[in-house]
Amino acid sequence: MPDLSASLQKQDLGHLRIVAGFWGLELESANADSALDELCASLLDLEAVSETLEVLPAEARSALNALVEAGGKIEWAAFARKYGEICEMGAGRRDRERPHLKPASASEILFYRGLLAKAFFETEKGLQEFAYIPDDLLEMIGEEMKEERGKRNIVEPLGRPATPVEKAHEIPAADHILDDATTYLAALRIGEESRSRYKHDLHRLLETADLIKKNALQPEAVKKFLEASRADALEMLYKAWFTSDIFDELRLLPGLVCEGEWTNQPQITREFLMNLIDDIPEGKWWSIPAFVKAVKEKYPDYQRPAGDYDSWFIKRESDGQFLRGFAYWDAVDGALIKYLIRVLHWLGKVDLAAPEESKEAAAFRVKAKDEGGRMKDEGKISISSSGKIIVSRNCSRAARYQIARFCEWDEPKGDEFFYRITAGSLKRANEQGLKAEQLLAMLVKYTNGNIPPTVVKALKRWDAHGSEARVENLLVLRVSSPEVMEEMRKSKAGKFLGEILSPTAVVVKPGAIEKVLAALAELGLLAEVMDDKSSRDTSREAK
């Protein structure tokens, strides 16, 4: 890759002075060539590099780290998609608008500091444009980053250990998100996601993991996820979340509403906060309020480019109050840190603790990366003779997903999920191309053949004959004698009467009760409408 001198060769004196200003330098040279030599000599100094990196905004540091980890260059289209474009403009417009003072992206922050350049390089696909760090500068940045990583082991983490009160009630992390995801995917598959209590956060996470696209399940991805071990499936969700730029914690914050066309950078913000959390000793209870306060004191602008607290339109849902300005930092930026810690708990990475069972979490503990203890897929399925199925939490998630497609759902309790085989559920499954024999084969597999004979018989009869019985709610007209029934059927009310149940009873068609009552009144008959609790006289006098 080109070195710093070659990368800045085409820049005018004004641009070189902008770069120098960000490094705390003042160029003495009056022409571009000599100013370039002067600038390069000053920038290629390890101490100067260290000082410049130390004050880089979080989003720019994240972009620079990505370039270093990629060997110093990334295809421009991919880099700009994640870290923003650089607005191209001539010297005159630049000097008027001074874009370096209000950079529109992380890319511009790096560009006006000489840390980023663009050029075309030969590849297997031909010439392609890349973002890159000048070669000699890359070497020095790499050395500085190595030194930083060495120092991190002795750097004090932000905040302080939790007090006994803050950690009084422990809430251990679990992998129940896998079961929630299984339930939600099944609900989405049968078209009944509206009855699921899982929305927003989980849906967006499953989109992030490429299990859902445009509200539709992705069959191969879902199959891989459901058949993976619990540990592997949980790691799949965590990695998808950590690298995602569509899971936006800020816009998912409970109680807040984001409006307008402004944009934030969730992945860069997440990476920055995770770096701070990584400094906290594993297995040690840490105070959430103290951690948030320390971030506010040391890195208040961690998610705000150039410290902008006015252009983001965020309002409180409860009263519609817009939370603009640094005065609302705790309600927005502080709340985001707490939410991210809750997401980590959700993904099984941190334990939480609170002063009391019903109180907000006040402490968290980062779990060791090799810490085990998660459930294995060794649960059981039991079936009653009436068609009720109980699936334990640690049963195969792929099996429960399929059972849910064939059955009606009852509310789960503890570590058990409850389902019922009904004619309606089998009809719904059949409409999706599923046969009862498939459910039977699966139940045989996961219960070792321990299925009540009545259930086996019912499933086989269903495949052969479909529904053979029906329970209906009907409105029935009963009269005192067959002669009255005959008179009713010959009257204009006859067209509102349906199936004859007996000589003195007939079904009233849906929505026709008022018309039948009116017809009875014209015949001089008093009709009584009965409900489940009591009877009431709704008779009408004959005209």
C-alpha positions in Angstrom: 0.0 0.0 0.0 1.2 3.6 -0.5 3.0 5.3 2.3 1.8 8.5 4.1 3.7 10.8 1.6 2.2 9.1 -1.4 -1.3 9.1 0.1 -1.2 12.9 0.7 0.7 13.8 -2.4 -2.3 15.2 -4.3 -3.7 17.1 -1.3 -3.5 20.9 -1.3 -1.8 23.0 1.4 -5.2 23.7 3.0 -5.9 20.0 3.5 -2.4 19.4 4.9 -2.9 22.2 7.4 -6.2 20.6 8.5 -4.5 17.3 9.1 -1.7 19.0 11.0 -4.2 20.8 13.2 -5.8 17.6 14.4 -2.3 16.3 15.4 -1.6 19.5 17.3 0.9 20.8 14.8 1.3 24.1 12.9 3.0 23.9 9.5 5.7 26.5 8.8 6.0 25.7 5.1 4.2 27.9 2.6 3.9 25.5 -0.3 2.4 22.0 -0.5 5.5 20.0 -1.3 7.6 21.2 1.6 4.6 21.2 3.9 4.0 17.5 3.0 7.6 16.6 4.0 7.2 18.6 7.2 3.9 16.9 8.1 5.1 13.3 7.4 8.2 13.8 9.5 6.0 14.9 12.4 3.3 12.3 12.0 5.6 9.3 11.8 6.4 9.5 15.5 5.2 6.9 18.0 4.4 9.4 20.7 2.4 11.5 18.3 0.5 8.5 17.0 -0.3 7.4 20.6 -1.7 10.9 21.5 -3.8 11.0 18.4 -5.3 7.6 18.9 -6.1 8.4 22.5 -8.4 11.2 21.6 -10.1 9.6 18.6 -13.9 9.4 18.9 -15.2 5.9 19.6 -16.8 5.4 16.2 -13.6 6.4 14.4 -11.5 4.2 16.7 -13.7 1.2 15.8 -13.3 1.9 12.1 -9.5 2.2 12.5 -9.4 -1.1 14.5 -11.3 -2.8 11.7 -8.8 -1.7 9.1 -5.8 -2.8 11.2 -7.4 -6.2 11.8 -8.0 -6.6 8.1 -4.3 -6.0 7.3 -4.7 -2.3 6.6 -7.2 -2.2 3.8 -10.9 -3.0 3.2 -12.9 -2.8 -0.1 -14.3 0.7 -0.1 -18.0 -0.2 -0.7 -18.0 -2.5 2.4 -16.1 0.0 4.5 -18.3 2.9 3.6 -21.5 0.9 4.1 -20.5 0.4 7.7 -18.5 3.5 8.6 -19.9 6.1 6.2 -18.8 8.0 3.1 -16.4 10.9 2.6 -18.0 13.9 1.0 -15.9 14.9 -1.9 -15.5 18.7 -2.4 -13.0 21.2 -3.8 -10.7 23.4 -1.8 -13.0 26.4 -2.0 -16.1 24.7 -0.8 -14.1 22.8 1.9 -12.7 26.1 3.3 -16.2 27.6 3.3 -18.1 24.7 4.8 -15.2 23.3 7.0 -16.5 19.7 7.0 -13.7 18.6 9.2 -15.2 20.4 12.2 -18.5 18.6 11.8 -17.6 15.2 10.2 -20.6 13.3 8.8 -19.0 9.8 9.4 -16.2 7.9 11.0 -14.6 7.8 7.6 -14.4 11.6 7.5 -12.9 11.7 11.0 -10.1 9.5 9.9 -9.7 11.1 6.5 -9.1 14.6 7.9 -6.5 13.2 10.3 -4.5 11.5 7.6 -5.3 8.1 9.0 -7.4 7.0 6.1 -7.0 7.2 2.3 -8.7 5.8 -0.8 -7.1 4.2 -3.8 -7.6 1.5 -6.5 -5.7 -1.7 -6.2 -5.4 -4.7 -8.5 -7.4 -7.7 -7.4 -8.5 -11.0 -8.9 -11.7 -9.2 -10.0 -9.7 -6.4 -11.6 -9.2 -2.9 -10.2 -11.2 -2.2 -7.1 -11.3 0.8 -4.8 -10.2 0.3 -1.2 -10.0 2.2 2.1 -6.6 1.9 3.6 -4.1 3.1 6.2 -0.9 4.5 4.7 1.7 1.7 5.0 4.3 3.4 7.2 1.5 4.8 9.5 -0.1 1.4 9.7 3.1 -0.1 11.1 3.2 2.5 13.9 -0.5 2.2 14.7 -0.1 -1.5 14.9 2.8 -1.1 17.4 0.7 1.3 19.5 -2.3 -1.0 19.5 -0.1 -3.9 20.7 1.1 -1.7 23.6 -2.4 -0.7 24.4 -3.5 -4.3 24.6 -0.7 -5.0 26.9 -1.7 -2.2 29.2 -5.3 -3.2 29.3 -4.4 -6.1 31.7 -3.4 -3.6 34.3 -5.9 -0.9 33.6 -8.5 -0.4 36.3 -12.0 -1.2 35.0 -14.7 1.5 35.1 -16.8 1.6 38.2 -16.5 -0.5 41.4 -17.4 -3.9 42.8 -21.0 -4.3 43.9 -22.0 -3.8 47.5 -23.7 -6.6 49.5 -27.1 -4.7 49.1 -26.7 -4.3 45.3 -26.1 -8.1 44.8 -28.5 -9.4 47.5 -30.9 -11.2 45.2 -29.1 -13.1 42.4 -30.6 -13.8 39.0 -28.4 -16.4 37.3 -28.1 -16.3 33.5 -29.8 -19.0 31.6 -30.3 -20.1 28.0 -34.1 -19.8 28.0 -33.9 -17.4 25.0 -33.5 -20.6 22.9 -36.9 -21.8 24.1 -38.5 -18.4 23.5 -37.0 -18.4 20.0 -38.4 -21.9 19.3 -41.9 -20.8 20.5 -41.8 -17.6 18.4 -40.5 -19.4 15.3 -43.3 -21.9 15.6 -45.9 -19.2 16.1 -44.6 -17.4 13.0 -44.7 -20.6 11.0 -48.3 -21.3 11.7 -49.3 -17.7 11.2 -50.2 -17.0 14.8 -47.4 -14.8 15.9 -49.9 -12.2 17.2 -50.7 -14.5 20.1 -47.1 -14.7 21.1 -45.8 -12.5 23.9 -42.4 -12.3 22.1 -42.0 -9.2 20.0 -39.6 -6.5 19.0 -36.4 -7.5 20.7 -36.6 -11.2 19.9 -38.0 -10.7 16.4 -35.1 -8.3 15.6 -32.6 -10.7 17.1 -33.9 -13.6 14.9 -33.7 -11.3 11.9 -30.1 -10.5 12.9 -29.3 -14.2 13.0 -30.9 -14.6 9.5 -33.6 -16.9 10.8 -36.3 -14.5 9.6 -36.4 -12.2 6.6 -39.3 -9.9 5.8 -41.4 -11.7 8.4 -40.8 -15.1 6.8 -38.9 -18.0 8.2 -35.7 -19.1 6.4 -36.1 -23.0 6.4 -32.5 -24.0 6.2 -31.3 -21.5 8.8 -34.1 -22.4 11.2 -33.4 -26.2 10.8 -29.7 -25.6 11.6 -30.5 -23.5 14.6 -33.1 -25.9 16.1 -30.9 -28.9 15.6 -27.7 -27.3 17.0 -26.8 -28.1 20.6 -28.0 -25.5 23.1 -24.5 -24.2 23.6 -23.9 -23.8 19.9 -27.3 -22.3 19.3 -26.8 -19.7 22.0 -23.4 -18.8 20.6 -25.0 -18.4 17.2 -27.4 -15.8 18.6 -24.6 -14.0 20.5 -22.3 -13.7 17.6 -25.1 -12.5 15.3 -26.0 -9.8 17.9 -22.4 -8.7 18.6 -21.7 -8.1 14.9 -25.1 -6.8 13.9 -25.7 -3.3 12.6 -29.5 -3.8 12.4 -30.1 -4.8 16.1 -30.4 -1.2 17.4 -30.5 -1.2 21.2 -31.3 2.5 21.2 -34.4 2.1 19.2 -35.5 -0.9 21.3 -35.2 0.8 24.6 -38.5 0.3 26.6 -40.4 3.5 27.2 -38.7 5.6 24.5 -39.7 6.4 21.0 -37.2 7.4 18.3 -38.6 9.7 15.6 -37.1 11.4 12.5 -34.6 10.4 9.9 -31.4 10.7 12.0 -29.2 7.7 12.2 -26.9 6.2 14.9 -24.3 3.4 14.8 -25.4 0.5 17.0 -22.6 -1.9 16.1 -19.9 0.7 16.8 -21.5 1.7 20.1 -22.0 -1.9 21.1 -18.3 -2.7 20.4 -17.1 0.3 22.4 -19.3 -0.7 25.5 -18.3 -4.3 25.2 -14.6 -3.3 25.3 -15.3 -1.5 28.6 -17.2 -4.6 30.0 -14.3 -6.8 28.9 -12.1 -4.9 31.4 -14.3 -6.1 34.3 -12.9 -9.2 36.0 -14.8 -12.4 35.2 -16.8 -13.8 38.1 -16.8 -10.6 40.1 -20.0 -8.8 41.0 -19.9 -5.3 39.6 -22.1 -2.3 40.4 -24.4 -1.2 37.5 -25.0 2.3 38.8 -21.3 2.9 39.4 -20.4 1.5 35.9 -22.9 3.8 34.2 -21.7 6.8 36.2 -18.1 6.1 35.3 -19.0 5.9 31.6 -20.8 9.2 31.9 -17.8 10.9 33.5 -15.1 9.4 31.1 -16.9 8.7 27.8 -20.1 10.7 27.9 -20.2 10.9 24.1 -19.7 7.2 23.5 -22.6 7.0 21.0 -22.9 10.6 20.0 -20.8 11.8 17.0 -19.2 15.1 17.9 -21.2 15.2 21.2 -24.5 16.0 19.4 -27.4 15.8 21.9 -29.9 17.9 20.0 -30.5 16.4 16.5 -31.7 13.0 17.7 -35.5 13.1 18.3 -36.2 10.8 21.2 -39.3 11.1 23.3 -40.5 9.5 26.5 -43.5 7.3 25.6 -45.4 8.0 28.9 -45.8 11.7 28.4 -44.5 12.6 25.0 -41.6 14.6 26.4 -38.7 15.0 24.0 -35.3 14.1 25.7 -33.0 16.5 23.9 -29.8 17.8 25.4 -27.1 16.4 27.8 -29.5 16.9 30.7 -31.3 13.7 29.6 -28.1 11.6 29.4 -29.2 9.2 32.1 -32.7 8.7 30.5 -31.2 7.8 27.1 -27.4 7.1 27.1 -27.4 5.7 30.6 -30.5 3.6 30.0 -28.8 2.2 26.9 -25.9 0.8 28.9 -28.3 -0.9 31.3 -30.3 -2.3 28.4 -27.1 -3.7 26.8 -26.3 -5.5 30.1 -29.8 -7.0 30.1 -29.3 -8.2 26.6 -26.0 -9.9 27.7 -28.0 -11.6 30.5 -30.6 -12.6 28.0 -27.9 -14.2 25.9 -26.4 -16.1 28.8 -23.3 -14.0 29.2 -23.8 -12.2 32.5 -25.6 -12.9 35.8 -27.7 -10.1 37.3 -28.5 -9.2 40.9 -30.9 -6.8 42.6 -31.4 -5.5 46.2 -34.7 -7.3 46.3 -36.6 -9.7 44.0 -38.9 -7.1 42.6 -36.3 -4.4 42.2 -34.3 -3.3 39.1 -31.0 -5.0 38.6 -28.1 -3.2 40.4 -25.2 -5.5 39.8 -23.9 -7.9 37.1 -21.2 -10.5 36.9 -19.5 -11.5 33.7 -19.5 -15.3 33.3 -16.3 -17.1 32.5 -16.1 -18.0 28.8 -15.7 -21.7 29.5 -18.3 -21.8 32.2 -20.7 -24.7 31.7 -23.9 -25.7 33.4 -26.3 -25.2 30.5 -29.0 -27.8 29.8 -28.5 -30.5 27.2 -31.2 -31.7 24.9 -32.1 -34.8 27.0 -35.7 -33.9 28.0 -38.8 -36.1 27.7 -42.1 -35.9 26.0 -45.2 -37.5 27.6 -48.6 -38.0 26.0 -52.0 -38.6 27.7 -54.8 -40.7 26.3 -56.8 -37.6 25.6 -54.1 -36.2 23.3 -52.4 -33.8 25.7 -48.6 -33.5 25.2 -46.1 -32.3 27.8 -42.7 -31.3 26.5 -39.9 -30.5 29.0 -37.7 -27.5 28.4 -34.5 -29.5 27.7 -36.2 -31.7 25.1 -35.1 -31.4 21.5 -36.1 -27.9 20.3 -36.6 -29.2 16.7 -39.1 -31.8 18.1 -41.1 -29.1 20.1 -41.1 -26.8 17.1 -42.8 -29.6 15.0 -45.2 -30.6 17.7 -46.3 -27.0 18.0 -47.2 -27.0 14.3 -49.6 -29.9 14.8 -51.2 -28.9 18.1 -53.1 -26.2 20.0 -51.0 -24.5 22.7 -51.6 -24.1 26.4 -49.7 -21.8 28.7 -46.3 -23.1 29.7 -45.5 -23.7 33.4 -42.0 -23.7 34.8 -39.9 -25.9 32.6 -42.7 -27.6 30.8 -44.7 -26.7 27.6 -48.2 -28.0 27.0 -50.0 -28.9 23.8 -53.2 -30.6 22.7 -54.0 -32.6 19.5 -57.3 -31.4 18.2 -59.2 -31.7 14.9 -58.7 -28.0 14.3 -54.9 -28.2 14.9 -54.6 -31.2 12.6 -56.7 -29.4 9.9 -54.4 -26.4 10.2 -51.3 -28.6 9.9 -52.8 -30.4 6.9 -53.3 -27.0 5.2 -49.6 -26.5 5.5 -48.8 -29.8 3.9 -48.3 -31.8 7.1 -49.9 -35.2 7.7 -50.9 -36.8 11.0 -48.7 -39.8 10.3 -45.7 -37.4 10.5 -46.7 -36.4 14.0 -47.2 -40.0 15.0 -43.7 -41.0 13.7 -42.1 -38.1 15.6 -43.9 -39.0 18.8 -42.8 -42.6 18.5 -39.2 -41.5 18.0 -39.1 -39.1 21.0 -41.2 -41.3 23.4 -39.6 -44.6 22.5 -43.0 -45.8 21.3 -44.7 -44.9 24.6 -47.9 -43.5 23.0 -51.4 -44.3 24.3 -53.3 -46.6 21.8 -56.2 -44.2 21.6 -53.9 -41.4 20.3 -52.4 -43.8 17.7 -55.9 -44.8 16.6 -57.1 -41.2 16.4 -54.1 -40.0 14.3 -54.5 -42.9 11.9 -58.2 -42.4 11.6 -57.6 -38.7 10.9 -55.3 -39.4 8.0 -57.9 -41.9 6.6 -61.1 -40.0 7.2 -60.4 -36.5 8.5 -62.8 -35.1 11.0 -65.6 -37.6 12.0 -67.2 -35.6 14.8 -68.1 -32.0 15.2 -69.1 -29.8 18.2 -71.0 -26.6 17.4 -72.6 -23.7 19.1 -76.1 -23.5 17.6 -79.2 -21.3 18.1 -82.2 -23.7 18.3 -85.9 -22.9 18.0 -88.1 -25.2 20.0 -91.9 -25.1 19.7 -94.7 -26.8 21.6 -95.9 -29.1 18.8 -95.2 -30.3 15.3 -98.1 -28.2 14.0 -96.5 -25.0 15.3 -93.3 -26.0 13.6 -95.1 -26.6 10.3 -96.8 -23.2 10.6 -93.4 -21.5 11.2 -91.8 -23.2 8.2 -94.6 -22.1 5.9 -94.4 -18.5 7.1 -91.9 -15.9 5.8 -89.7 -16.9 8.7 -89.1 -20.3 7.0 -86.1 -19.0 5.0 -84.3 -18.2 8.3 -84.6 -21.8 9.6 -81.9 -24.4 9.0 -81.4 -28.0 9.8 -84.4 -29.8 11.4 -83.3 -31.5 14.6 -86.7 -33.0 15.6 -90.4 -32.5 14.9 -90.4 -29.6 17.4 -86.8 -28.3 17.1 -84.9 -26.5 14.2 -81.6 -24.6 13.9 -81.9 -20.8 13.4 -79.5 -19.5 10.9 -76.7 -17.2 12.1 -77.8 -13.6 12.6 -81.5 -14.3 12.0 -82.8 -14.4 15.6 -84.5 -11.0 15.4 -86.3 -11.8 12.1 -87.5 -15.1 13.6 -88.8 -13.4 16.7 -90.6 -10.8 14.6 -92.2 -13.6 12.5 -93.4 -15.4 15.6 -95.0 -12.2 16.9 -96.9 -11.8 13.7 -98.2 -15.4 14.1 -99.4 -14.5 17.7 -96.7 -16.6 19.3 -94.7 -15.5 22.4 -91.1 -16.6 22.2 -88.7 -16.9 25.1 -84.9 -16.5 24.6 -82.8 -18.6 27.0 -79.2 -17.9 27.9 -76.8 -20.1 29.9 -77.6 -18.5 33.3 -81.3 -17.9 33.2 -84.3 -17.3 31.0 -85.8 -13.9 30.3 -89.1 -13.1 28.6 -88.4 -11.3 25.3 -92.0 -11.9 24.1 -93.6 -9.5 21.6 -97.3 -9.0 21.5 -99.0 -10.1 18.3 -100.3 -7.2 16.2 
